[in-house]
């Protein structure tokens, strides 16, 4: 499917008259959106619901970049045109008339690979987690402060909660989140702020602290509750191997699979986790980070579609 990225180049060439800076900016934005929103990947091309999420997520990124251009006023707003035309082509032509099949088992294939091997990258990854986690803390600190203030005003104390989660090698740690539930008439009920934070996963921003502390990593299997951990250990062969690495804020299973409910779904999710453990590398971590916006788009737009 990588040949499809030439579509971005062709669409950008149509706007070369804007100037070299605008051309390369537009091309870079177009490629980033196509990659992060997985517009040319089999899993999207073969699924109408994922096509919708990819298109709407792409449009959201274009609007965000357009807002950024309006604020900095260094580049022409026409720099978004290559990305806009590419998204339109995918939605109107490729998604509508293309016929594709995709076997998701290739995203879980680990035959012949060693899961327990200790790699040099594991040491480098911890350093990257501290550096990037610290950078994220600085970048997102205004948002963290804003959410904290809104939570105090609308819901009062307690702003943060901590939950027991199972980490590397089965050790327990406290995972931090913004509180998104309150009690009303004796029942737990999602708060008004929680209705905004949870679909966008902004309630998980405090986990940056867990990353800096070393409880978690930027990329890895999702940290599970002890009850889910026991369910996996009792029913899924090889489940404990996912604990060879630190759990992550995002990861291979999170960007490729849905929220799990049944044991069978949990078995499939674990297969994705073991694929990551077996193939963990800087390149795979970078792919997971860059494709996380698509996972957010799926969470938001498929949820809306289901209402």
C-alpha angles and dihedrals in degrees: 000000000000090000088069089071087076085074087069091051094049092048091049092050089061087066098044088114088074089074136268096279094050091043095054092041090051093046092049092050091047093051092045093052093045090050099041093043091044092229095162100037122113095237090060098036091055098046125066095201092052090047089057092049091047093051096046092043090050090051090050091053091049090052090048092051091045089055089050091052091051090053099047096036093200098114135040115264085231086078087088092060097089091053092044093051091046093051090048091050092051093048099042101036117011097041095039102046104022121101114204139167124202132188109208092194088084087069089060102041113129103151112145094011127118116234099182098053113121109226134202088234090065089068093045090048092060090055091048090049091055094045097042093038090054090048091049090050090056094044095047097037093099089053091045090052092046093050090046092053093046090048091051092049097044102033108013121217134009101061099166133040131194126212132193109249133175113247139178115337090004097293118149122236138171112256116203127222139159111262108253100167131071136179121256124171089347093305131109109244132179112250125236089250090047091059087063100037101046101057089048091042090232089136085073096059093100087066086081083081089055089052093052091046092052098246091113142016131224089249128029144090114320113266108247133212113254090250092055089044090056090047090053095044092051098046111025123068112226093013093133090062090075086068093065088092134043115271115254143226086228131007151161094284093044094056097039106037140045133246107290125234108158131051090247091054089047089052090055092046089052089053088058090049092051090049088057093047091051096046102031112151141137090266094053091046090051091050091052093049094047093047096048091093088065091054089052090049091052090050093051104037101036088049091053091047090054094053 
